[in-house]
């Protein structure tokens, strides 16, 4: 027969299970035994709590700067096949200085790209590809820890928590990511409404969360325009005068980081509207991409023009969770899930 004794030390629940023989010992012996267990847990907690916190580095190493160059060249060149090379350089730089938030974030970004555009791979459905979600989450977790004032890091971290939770069917992790994303949105709505909505665009078209993701895209437009944008005639031309390279609204436009961010945003928004069963509104949304001065140089211009011609026909195709090769699919599942905004 076993006897269980439960007690609490520093908010930690400790259960000691004793045999019948041990339980029959004098009460003083039992007190010493239980106290010893509590002391061990207390010392462990004290030792962990007293450990120095990981602090961000004040300077970046030459290896990190060099790895940055490879990172941007690979990203802007759309060189998906060079991701392993870029990861080798970035990871080497990180191990040399694991206190560099920028390098940690860049590693996370390469893993996101590898996962997001897995349609490029053969076989495209290799189960091991999901490991990139775990690695991306880990490195963005480091980036957030080292620079908690960067809402972009927090937004990517939140999105990856939800992704990892979905992959592993861990509802607590998914919910943790969802509410972390709420914090990220509050910190930088122009950026993280899109981040949140884009991640949710892969969900079933009739799900509550997909509808919320579509609403987030409208709220992105509202945040960028400074007012509620017309939900029926969403012509963004009237807001082009607001373009800026400074402040939080700079992410509403094209930049050196995302040279076709504007066009990519409207491509995704149109795709989400098509998936939701609103092809007519989607055509108007797609057309907004043409307002960008860089539109003619956009590598995915022909994709968008094809979307406009075939919006109604794409409704059912975009709702397929596992589309056949060659069949149009929603942007988040495509070969240009990242490059739609980032490729020069």
C-alpha atoms as one frame of an Amber mdcrd trajectory, in Angstrom:
protein
   0.000   0.000   0.000   1.272   3.480  -0.902   0.544   6.756   0.857   0.761
  10.149  -0.893   1.651  13.416   0.864   1.090  16.661  -1.056   2.490  20.057
  -0.049   3.526  23.362  -1.650   6.867  25.158  -1.875   7.216  28.475  -3.718
   3.967  27.863  -5.615   5.260  24.432  -6.681   3.119  21.404  -5.897   5.187
  18.512  -4.472   3.795  15.038  -3.981   5.790  12.468  -2.021   4.629   8.849
  -2.315   5.765   6.556   0.479   5.559   2.833   0.911   3.593   1.426   3.842
   6.850   0.758   5.686   8.136   4.314   5.197   4.792   5.803   6.166   4.950
   3.966   9.470   8.138   5.754  10.494   8.016   8.263  13.351   6.439  11.593
  12.420   9.769  13.432  12.888  11.395  11.244  10.224   8.558  11.964   7.814
   8.876  15.713   8.378  12.606  15.560   7.616  11.993  13.507   4.475   9.317
  15.839   3.146  11.289  18.950   4.105  14.306  17.601   2.248  12.236  17.180
  -0.898  10.909  20.723  -0.538  14.401  22.090   0.072  15.641  20.444  -3.132
  12.851  21.997  -5.202  13.348  25.361  -3.508  17.090  25.334  -4.173  16.520
  24.393  -7.795  14.093  27.273  -8.277  16.481  29.649  -6.509  19.448  28.559
  -8.640  17.501  28.942 -11.881  16.060  32.313 -10.849  19.507  33.618  -9.878
  21.053  32.792 -13.264  21.985  35.898 -15.302  19.495  36.860 -18.002  20.585
  36.601 -21.626  21.375  40.155 -22.711  21.439  41.604 -26.240  24.831  42.386
 -27.700  25.736  46.006 -28.254  27.686  45.321 -31.453  27.373  42.940 -34.376
  30.243  40.730 -35.494  31.795  40.874 -38.980  30.445  37.351 -39.560  26.915
  38.573 -38.803  27.219  41.503 -41.197  28.555  39.208 -43.911  25.727  36.730
 -43.309  23.263  39.609 -43.605  24.515  40.298 -47.110  23.887  36.686 -48.099
  20.488  36.777 -46.424  19.277  39.826 -48.354  20.785  38.672 -51.629  19.079
  35.294 -51.309  15.761  36.806 -50.268  15.545  39.608 -52.814  16.845  37.320
 -55.541  14.105  34.786 -54.869  16.842  32.119 -54.611  14.927  29.520 -52.627
  17.528  26.889 -53.461  20.182  28.927 -51.604  18.337  28.890 -48.288  20.578
  26.109 -46.859  23.681  28.152 -47.746  22.237  31.256 -46.116  21.229  29.284
 -43.029  24.744  27.899 -42.667  26.239  31.389 -42.667  23.582  32.851 -40.377
  23.723  29.978 -37.897  27.517  30.193 -37.763  27.272  33.901 -37.019  24.639
  33.252 -34.353  26.720  30.605 -32.601  29.619  33.056 -32.601  27.357  35.653
 -30.961  24.031  34.194 -29.738  23.065  37.577 -28.283  22.359  39.145 -31.703
  18.610  39.633 -32.157  18.884  40.535 -35.853  20.790  37.363 -36.730  18.316
  35.256 -34.725  15.412  36.848 -36.607  17.071  36.313 -39.978  17.546  32.612
 -39.202  13.882  32.429 -38.256  12.933  34.120 -41.503  14.887  31.642 -43.618
  13.106  28.771 -41.880   9.730  30.452 -42.473  10.516  30.870 -46.149  11.612
  27.238 -46.453   8.316  26.099 -44.950   6.020  28.626 -46.636   7.129  27.939
 -50.203   7.406  24.171 -49.827   5.341  23.859 -53.016   8.679  24.382 -54.787
  10.088  21.149 -53.371  10.010  17.615 -54.716   8.311  15.872 -53.070   6.265
  18.895 -52.062   4.668  17.114 -49.092   7.733  15.827 -47.252   6.567  15.577
 -43.595  10.003  16.675 -42.335   9.381  20.166 -43.748   7.336  20.902 -40.611
  10.542  20.950 -38.560  11.211  24.395 -40.030   8.227  25.722 -38.076   9.796
  24.551 -34.813  13.168  26.071 -35.671  11.646  29.330 -36.876   9.649  29.654
 -33.671  12.757  29.009 -31.570  14.818  31.692 -33.265  12.041  34.275 -33.199
  11.569  33.474 -29.526  15.247  34.362 -29.068  14.805  37.542 -31.136  11.825
  38.636 -29.015  13.750  37.916 -25.816  16.718  39.957 -27.014  14.635  42.812
 -28.441  11.129  42.825 -26.921  10.506  46.320 -28.328  10.407  45.047 -31.935
   6.726  44.274 -32.760   7.641  42.557 -36.032   9.558  39.900 -34.138   6.615
  39.464 -31.784   4.205  39.115 -34.706   6.259  36.420 -36.407   6.758  34.644
 -33.094   3.012  34.645 -32.464   2.263  33.358 -35.959   4.749  30.533 -35.485
   3.270  29.555 -32.126  -0.080  29.162 -33.887   1.532  27.258 -36.747   3.382
  24.918 -34.420   0.253  24.437 -32.352  -1.698  23.485 -35.476   0.988  21.060
 -36.670   1.211  19.272 -33.330  -2.499  19.639 -32.510  -1.588  21.459 -29.338
  -4.544  23.721 -28.600  -2.865  25.458 -25.654   0.084  26.423 -27.837  -2.209
  27.632 -30.606  -4.192  29.787 -28.180  -0.991  31.150 -26.672   0.038  32.212
 -30.158  -3.345  33.788 -30.853  -3.268  36.000 -27.777   0.404  36.826 -28.303
  -0.623  37.993 -31.782  -3.220  40.254 -30.195  -0.390  41.917 -28.272   1.622
  42.240 -31.471  -1.316  43.879 -33.261  -1.719  46.386 -30.456   2.003  47.209
 -30.708   2.003  47.771 -34.504  -1.405  47.360 -36.192  -0.278  48.329 -39.704
   2.196  45.448 -39.729   0.640  42.782 -37.560  -2.964  42.921 -38.749  -1.538
  41.653 -42.032   0.767  39.132 -40.336  -2.173  37.723 -38.397  -4.558  37.645
 -41.329  -2.071  36.092 -43.708  -1.461  33.158 -41.381  -5.200  32.594 -40.953
  -5.783  32.629 -44.722  -4.842  28.940 -44.940  -7.807  27.873 -42.795 -11.118
  26.567 -44.128 -13.113  29.220 -45.941 -16.166  28.806 -43.701 -14.269  28.831
 -40.396 -14.571  31.576 -37.811 -10.831  32.154 -37.792 -10.622  32.566 -41.582
 -13.375  35.189 -41.390 -11.375  36.936 -38.668  -8.262  36.829 -40.868 -10.197
  38.471 -43.705 -11.389  41.134 -41.302  -7.762  41.736 -40.282  -6.943  42.563
 -43.926  -9.676  45.196 -43.978  -8.349  46.581 -40.708  -4.870  46.770 -42.258
  -6.288  48.977 -45.016  -8.114  51.114 -42.447  -4.933  51.566 -40.406  -2.969
  52.556 -43.512  -5.657  54.885 -44.856  -6.391  56.493 -41.503 -10.115  55.873
 -41.968 -12.583  53.098 -42.722 -12.103  52.037 -46.347 -15.215  51.425 -48.452
 -16.028  47.706 -48.161 -17.907  47.655 -51.491 -15.799  49.881 -53.732 -12.347
  49.455 -52.235 -10.475  51.766 -54.607  -7.214  52.611 -52.849  -6.118  55.204
 -55.426  -7.403  58.053 -53.275  -4.916  57.097 -50.546  -1.772  56.890 -52.671
  -0.922  60.458 -51.637  -0.277  59.130 -48.111   2.768  57.092 -49.110   5.632
  57.478 -46.656   9.010  55.931 -45.892   8.926  56.929 -42.220   7.017  55.940
 -39.119   4.725  52.974 -38.525   2.773  53.522 -41.764   5.869  52.934 -43.890
   4.969  49.232 -43.917   1.852  50.057 -45.937   4.044  50.726 -48.961   7.021
  49.314 -50.830  10.438  49.485 -49.223  13.936  48.104 -49.650  13.006  45.264
 -47.276   9.857  44.339 -49.198  10.207  45.943 -52.657   6.728  44.756 -53.726
   4.957  44.750 -50.383   2.076  46.845 -51.750   1.380  44.562 -54.705   1.782
  41.400 -52.605  -0.673  42.679 -50.019  -3.416  43.206 -52.583  -2.669  39.883
 -54.255  -3.221  38.087 -50.952  -6.249  40.185 -50.032  -7.846  39.414 -53.386
  -7.103  35.715 -52.927  -8.765  35.707 -49.514 -11.844  37.436 -50.931 -12.033
  34.866 -53.727 -11.744  32.020 -51.202 -14.519  33.588 -49.129 -16.816  33.623
 -52.190 -16.543  37.322 -53.090 -14.872  37.269 -56.548 -16.337  40.603 -57.676
 -14.914  42.461 -54.673 -11.688  40.518 -55.150 -11.255  41.861 -58.701 -11.425
  45.413 -57.350  -8.934  44.533 -54.625  -6.505  42.909 -57.066  -6.648  46.025
 -59.261  -5.304  48.175 -56.425  -1.883  46.551 -56.912  -1.615  48.399 -60.231
  -1.348  51.706 -58.365   2.202  50.889 -57.237   4.866  52.739 -59.281   6.898
  49.496 -59.239   4.042  47.365 -60.584   5.448  46.847 -64.082   8.702  45.487
 -62.589   6.921  43.098 -60.240   7.865  39.441 -60.963   4.311  38.311 -60.184
   2.427  40.862 -62.248   1.183  38.163 -64.640  -0.092  36.089 -61.710  -2.269
  38.965 -60.562  -3.569  39.701 -64.048  -4.532  36.037 -64.369  -6.273  36.228
 -60.988  -8.385  39.131 -62.244  -9.466  37.208 -65.350 -10.288  34.021 -63.431
 -11.529  35.246 -60.051 -14.892  33.470 -60.211 -13.339  30.239 -61.506 -10.782
  30.215 -58.671 -13.294  30.149 -55.800 -13.387  26.372 -55.461  -9.702  25.944
 -56.346  -8.653  28.266 -53.502 -10.730  26.263 -51.044  -8.797  23.059 -51.662
  -6.516  22.122 -48.767  -4.346  19.884 -50.969  -4.556  21.290 -54.497  -3.262
  19.279 -57.410  -0.038  20.354 -59.102  -0.723  23.037 -61.685  -4.021  24.133
 -60.130  -4.074  27.765 -58.868  -3.907  28.000 -55.100  -4.254  30.783 -52.561
  -1.106  32.859 -52.094  -0.178  31.485 -48.659   0.092  27.962 -50.153   1.863
  29.017 -53.343   5.422  29.066 -54.637   5.462  32.830 -54.014   4.031  32.923
 -50.487   6.974  35.111 -49.394   8.388  36.223 -52.724   5.154  37.938 -53.728
   6.340  40.815 -51.527  10.086  40.320 -51.173  11.500  39.372 -54.581  12.992
  42.156 -56.684
